[in-house]
Amino acid sequence: MSEKNKLNTVVNHLRNRSPLIHNITNYVVMNNTANALLAIGASPVMAHAKEEVEDIVSISSSLVINMGTLSKKWIASMILAAKKANQLNKPFVFDPVGVGASRFRTETAMQIINAAKPNVIRGNASEVMALAQVTNSTKGVDSTVNSKSAVTAAQKLSKELNNTIVISGATDYIITNNQINEVTEGSPLMAKVTGMGCTATAIIGACISVEPDYHLASTVAMKIMGRAGNEAAKISSGPGSFQMNFIDSLYNLKEL
């Protein structure tokens, strides 16, 4: 099967299977994330109460954990859900939002990773470097370095955790040990809309739910983001219209 056909097989599986994706994510992006998942054919559930997360993981196809808006109760839920996903062999993607910006965030990220190893970690360059203990340089949730600068750190982290690391930026890098894919699609407008990285993480969660090759699945997810971003930018006059057009572009995406 050609590389293009492999990519499009994942897209088709998303449309045909409508996997249930369990999201423990932040207040800022819940609506955007849910709509993006619906647009690509997945079915989102946003559940963070510790009383139910294990049950929701049990019926879901994958787990997405995003630590954008942290609280002690949510951290407890994240750890319970991550452990349950590992126990049931459900794919799990982790977004360590703002790791390195505060000791609390860094300690929380490490606590989650140590409790249950994520199959995929997606972050910007600063977040990946902070996780790999290469640097503590972040600016809130934004990266202070370009994505290529974090490739070595991502390889180090991938080998330590035996998983896939995704660095998002002007060029996205998907790294599994020594295997590296690059995705150069996308629009500068994407950086002007809050939560686009969080959306990428959720779409990775959808893709890994239907494709057991997590490197391939993560590459497809970033290509979906880039292609939809390009198409939306063509008909947008600014960040507001872009946000609306991006969801439409996800919905209308037929192949990569």
C-alpha positions as CSV (number, residue, x, y, z in Angstrom):
1,M,0.0,0.0,0.0
2,S,1.3,3.4,-0.9
3,E,2.1,6.0,1.8
4,K,-0.8,8.2,0.6
5,N,-3.2,5.2,0.8
6,K,-2.0,4.4,4.3
7,L,-2.8,8.0,5.4
8,N,-6.2,8.0,3.8
9,T,-7.1,4.6,5.2
10,V,-6.8,6.2,8.7
11,V,-9.1,9.1,7.6
12,N,-11.6,6.6,6.2
13,H,-11.6,4.5,9.4
14,L,-12.4,7.7,11.4
15,R,-15.4,8.4,9.2
16,N,-16.7,4.9,9.2
17,R,-16.1,3.8,12.8
18,S,-17.0,7.0,14.7
19,P,-14.8,6.2,17.7
20,L,-15.7,7.5,21.1
21,I,-12.9,9.7,22.4
22,H,-12.7,10.5,26.1
23,N,-11.3,14.0,26.8
24,I,-10.1,15.3,30.1
25,T,-9.2,18.8,28.7
26,N,-9.3,22.4,29.7
27,Y,-12.1,24.9,30.1
28,V,-10.8,27.1,27.3
29,V,-11.0,24.6,24.5
30,M,-13.8,22.1,25.3
31,N,-16.3,23.4,22.8
32,N,-13.6,23.7,20.0
33,T,-12.2,20.3,20.7
34,A,-15.6,18.6,20.7
35,N,-16.7,20.2,17.5
36,A,-13.4,19.4,15.8
37,L,-13.8,15.7,16.7
38,L,-17.3,15.6,15.5
39,A,-16.2,17.3,12.2
40,I,-13.7,14.5,11.5
41,G,-16.2,11.8,12.3
42,A,-15.3,10.9,15.9
43,S,-17.6,11.1,18.9
44,P,-16.3,13.2,21.8
45,V,-17.1,12.8,25.5
46,M,-15.9,15.4,28.0
47,A,-15.8,13.7,31.4
48,H,-13.5,14.7,34.3
49,A,-15.3,13.8,37.5
50,K,-13.1,11.2,39.3
51,E,-16.3,9.3,40.2
52,E,-16.9,8.4,36.5
53,V,-13.6,8.6,34.5
54,E,-12.7,5.0,34.9
55,D,-16.2,3.9,33.6
56,I,-15.9,6.4,30.7
57,V,-12.4,5.1,29.8
58,S,-13.8,1.6,29.7
59,I,-16.3,2.4,27.0
60,S,-14.1,4.7,25.0
61,S,-11.7,4.0,22.1
62,S,-9.0,6.3,23.4
63,L,-8.1,8.8,26.1
64,V,-7.0,12.4,25.7
65,I,-5.5,14.2,28.7
66,N,-4.8,17.9,28.4
67,M,-3.5,19.8,31.5
68,G,-4.3,23.3,30.4
69,T,-6.4,24.3,33.4
70,L,-5.2,22.4,36.4
71,S,-6.7,21.7,39.7
72,K,-6.1,19.0,42.3
73,K,-9.4,17.3,41.6
74,W,-8.7,17.2,37.9
75,I,-5.2,15.8,38.4
76,A,-6.6,13.0,40.5
77,S,-9.1,12.2,37.7
78,M,-6.3,12.4,35.0
79,I,-4.2,9.8,36.9
80,L,-7.2,7.5,37.5
81,A,-8.1,7.7,33.8
82,A,-4.6,7.2,32.6
83,K,-4.0,4.1,34.8
84,K,-7.3,2.6,33.6
85,A,-6.4,3.3,30.0
86,N,-3.1,1.5,30.5
87,Q,-4.8,-1.4,32.3
88,L,-7.3,-1.9,29.5
89,N,-4.7,-1.2,26.7
90,K,-6.6,1.8,25.5
91,P,-4.5,4.3,23.5
92,F,-3.6,7.4,25.5
93,V,-2.3,10.8,24.3
94,F,-1.0,13.5,26.7
95,D,-0.8,17.2,26.2
96,P,1.5,18.8,28.9
97,V,0.2,22.3,28.4
98,G,2.6,24.9,29.9
99,V,5.0,22.4,31.4
100,G,8.1,24.2,32.5
101,A,6.2,27.4,33.2
102,S,5.6,26.6,36.8
103,R,6.9,23.9,39.2
104,F,3.3,22.8,39.7
105,R,2.8,22.1,36.0
106,T,6.2,20.3,35.7
107,E,5.5,18.1,38.7
108,T,2.0,17.3,37.5
109,A,3.2,16.3,34.0
110,M,5.8,14.0,35.5
111,Q,3.3,12.6,37.9
112,I,0.9,11.7,35.1
113,I,3.7,10.2,32.9
114,N,5.0,8.2,35.8
115,A,1.6,6.9,36.7
116,A,0.8,5.7,33.2
117,K,3.0,6.1,30.2
118,P,1.3,7.9,27.3
119,N,1.4,6.3,23.9
120,V,1.8,9.8,22.4
121,I,2.8,13.1,23.8
122,R,2.1,16.3,21.8
123,G,3.5,19.6,22.8
124,N,5.2,22.7,21.4
125,A,9.0,22.8,21.3
126,S,9.4,24.4,24.7
127,E,7.1,21.9,26.4
128,V,8.9,19.0,24.8
129,M,12.3,20.3,25.8
130,A,11.0,20.9,29.4
131,L,9.7,17.4,29.6
132,A,13.1,16.1,28.4
133,Q,14.8,18.3,31.0
134,V,16.7,20.1,28.3
135,T,15.4,23.6,29.2
136,N,12.9,25.3,31.4
137,S,12.3,28.1,28.9
138,T,8.6,28.7,28.3
139,K,6.3,31.6,27.9
140,G,3.0,30.5,29.5
141,V,1.6,27.9,27.0
142,D,3.5,29.4,24.1
143,S,6.9,28.1,22.8
144,T,9.9,30.3,23.0
145,V,11.9,28.2,20.4
146,N,11.1,26.8,17.0
147,S,10.0,23.2,16.6
148,K,13.2,22.0,15.0
149,S,15.2,22.9,18.1
150,A,13.3,20.3,20.1
151,V,13.9,17.3,17.8
152,T,16.9,16.0,19.7
153,A,15.1,16.4,23.0
154,A,12.0,14.6,21.5
155,Q,14.2,11.7,20.3
156,K,15.7,11.4,23.8
157,L,12.2,11.5,25.4
158,S,10.8,9.0,22.9
159,K,13.6,6.5,23.6
160,E,13.2,6.9,27.3
161,L,9.4,6.3,27.2
162,N,9.3,4.1,24.1
163,N,6.5,6.1,22.6
164,T,5.8,8.8,20.0
165,I,6.5,12.5,20.5
166,V,4.8,15.1,18.4
167,I,6.3,18.6,18.3
168,S,3.9,21.2,16.8
169,G,5.0,24.4,15.2
170,A,5.4,26.0,11.7
171,T,6.8,22.5,10.9
172,D,5.4,19.6,12.8
173,Y,7.7,16.8,13.8
174,I,6.5,13.3,14.6
175,I,9.2,11.2,16.3
176,T,9.3,7.6,17.4
177,N,12.8,6.7,18.5
178,N,14.9,7.3,15.3
179,Q,11.9,7.6,13.0
180,I,11.1,11.2,12.1
181,N,8.3,12.5,9.9
182,E,7.7,16.2,9.1
183,V,4.5,18.0,8.2
184,T,4.9,21.4,6.7
185,E,1.3,22.2,5.9
186,G,-0.7,24.7,7.9
187,S,-1.4,28.5,8.1
188,P,0.1,31.3,10.3
189,L,-3.5,32.1,11.2
190,M,-3.6,28.9,13.3
191,A,-1.3,30.5,15.8
192,K,-3.8,33.4,16.3
193,V,-6.6,31.0,17.4
194,T,-6.6,29.7,21.0
195,G,-6.5,25.9,21.4
196,M,-5.3,24.8,18.0
197,G,-2.6,22.7,19.7
198,C,-5.3,21.2,22.0
199,T,-7.3,20.4,18.9
200,A,-4.3,18.7,17.4
201,T,-3.9,16.5,20.5
202,A,-7.6,15.5,20.3
203,I,-7.3,14.6,16.7
204,I,-4.3,12.5,17.5
205,G,-6.5,10.8,20.1
206,A,-9.0,10.0,17.4
207,C,-6.4,8.7,15.0
208,I,-4.7,6.4,17.5
209,S,-8.1,5.0,18.3
210,V,-8.4,3.5,14.8
211,E,-4.7,3.0,13.9
212,P,-2.3,0.9,16.1
213,D,0.8,2.3,14.4
214,Y,0.9,5.4,16.6
215,H,3.6,7.1,14.5
216,L,1.5,6.8,11.4
217,A,-1.7,7.8,13.3
218,S,0.0,10.9,14.7
219,T,1.4,11.9,11.2
220,V,-2.2,11.6,9.8
221,A,-3.5,13.8,12.6
222,M,-1.0,16.6,12.0
223,K,-1.6,16.4,8.2
224,I,-5.4,16.7,8.9
225,M,-4.7,19.8,11.0
226,G,-2.4,21.3,8.3
227,R,-4.6,20.6,5.4
228,A,-7.7,21.9,7.1
229,G,-5.7,25.0,8.2
230,N,-4.6,25.7,4.7
231,E,-8.1,25.4,3.3
232,A,-9.7,27.5,6.0
233,A,-7.1,30.3,5.5
234,K,-8.0,30.6,1.8
235,I,-11.4,31.9,2.7
236,S,-10.8,33.7,6.0
237,S,-10.3,37.3,6.6
238,G,-8.9,36.9,10.2
239,P,-8.8,34.6,13.2
240,G,-12.6,34.8,13.9
241,S,-13.7,33.6,10.5
242,F,-10.7,31.2,10.4
243,Q,-12.0,29.4,13.5
244,M,-15.4,28.8,11.9
245,N,-13.9,27.8,8.5
246,F,-11.4,25.4,10.1
247,I,-14.3,23.3,11.5
248,D,-16.0,23.3,8.1
249,S,-12.7,22.3,6.4
250,L,-12.3,19.4,8.8
251,Y,-15.8,18.3,8.0
252,N,-15.2,18.6,4.2
253,L,-11.8,16.8,4.2
254,K,-12.1,13.8,2.1
255,E,-8.5,12.7,1.7
256,L,-4.9,13.8,2.4
